[in-house]
Amino acid sequence: MLPRFRKGLGGPLAGGRQYWSHVCLDDAVRALVFLVETHGCSGPYNLAAPEPVTNAEFSRVLARALGRPTLLPVPEFALRIRYGELADDVLSSWRLAPNRLRHAGFEFEHPDARSVVASALR
């Protein structure tokens, strides 16, 4: 996404209504270390920030952080032509919550899209 958005050519994908459960790389690594080092943590855990947003909102946050507009939404048919069946993965809506991870005591440094984007751009 970043190259398109830096050029001012970014926008939401296929309407942008699908939820994106994002996570900062630093938080993901910290969470994995936490799970390995914390007694009693086993089984599946969602490594996703606690405040998921739609693709349209994530696009707005990224564009704002770069000082660029979000003028060019990407139509679904363009994604399907470019990525084929893989477009389903991009267009799927996953509103994950890290409930088990937070209950185990993990605290996110970047819980929302704004801080995730800011961290990624540093």
N, C-alpha and C positions, 0 to 999 in steps of 0.2 A: 504494500500500500504506500509506503513512504516515498518512493520515487515519483509516483503519480501525484501525490499530495504536495510534494515539494515544488512541482512544476505548476501547481494550481489546477491540476486536472483530476483531482480526487472527488469522490462523491459516494453516496450510499450504494450498496449492491442490491439490485432487484427490489427497490422500494425501501430497503433498510429496516423492515419490521422485525426481522429475525434477531433473537437475543444472541449476544456474544459474551461468553464467559471468559474474560481475559484474566491475565495475571502477569505481574511484573517478573522478569527473569530473576531478580534478586530475591523476591518473595518465594518463587518456586524452588530455588536452590535452598533457601533457608528452611522452607517447609520440609523438603526431602531430608535434610540433615536432622531437623527436629523429629521427624517420624522414625528415623533410624536410631536416634539417641534416646527417645522417650520410651520407657518401659510400658508395655501394654498396648502399644499402637501396632495393630496388624489389620490386614484386610484392605479393602479399597477406601481411598480418600480422594475427594475432589480437590485438585490443585487449581482453584479458581478464586479470584478476588471476591470478597463478600458483597460487592455491589455491581452485579451484571447490568449491562446496558444494551440497547438495541444497536444494530449496525449503523443506523442513521445518527444516533447520539454519539457513538464512538467516532464516526466520520466528522461530526461537528467539532468534537473535542480535539481531534488530531489537526484539523484544518485551522482551528483557532490557535493552537499551540505553535503552528508554523506561520501564522499570519497570512493564510491563504483562504480563498473561497472554497465552497463545496458546490460547484456549479454543474458538474457532469455526473449525474447518477449513472451507474452501469446497469443496463437492462439485462434481464435474466437470459434472453436469447444470446447475448454476446458472451456471457459466462459459459453457457452450454456449448457454443461454438468453440470457444477457446479451450475449455477444460473438459468437455465431454461429461462423463459420469461423475468426475471429481467435483463438478459444480454443485452436486447435491450436498457435499460436505460443507461448502461455503454458504449455501442457501438454507441449511438446516438451522433450526433455532434451538439452542441449548442454554437454558437458564439454570446453570448449576450453582449450588451454594456449598460452601466449605463447612457445613455444620459439624461434622465429626472432627475435622481439623481444629476448628475454633473451640469445640468442647474439650478437646485434649489439651488446650492451653496455648495454642499458637496464635500469635498476634501479627497481623499484616502491617507492614510499613506503608504499603501502597494499596489501600482498600478500594479506591475508586478509579475510574477511567482517567480523570485529569492527572492524578499523581502517577499512574502507570505510564501514561504518555510522556509526562515530564521526565520520569526516570529513564525511559527508553531513549529520549532525545539527548540526554547528557552524555 
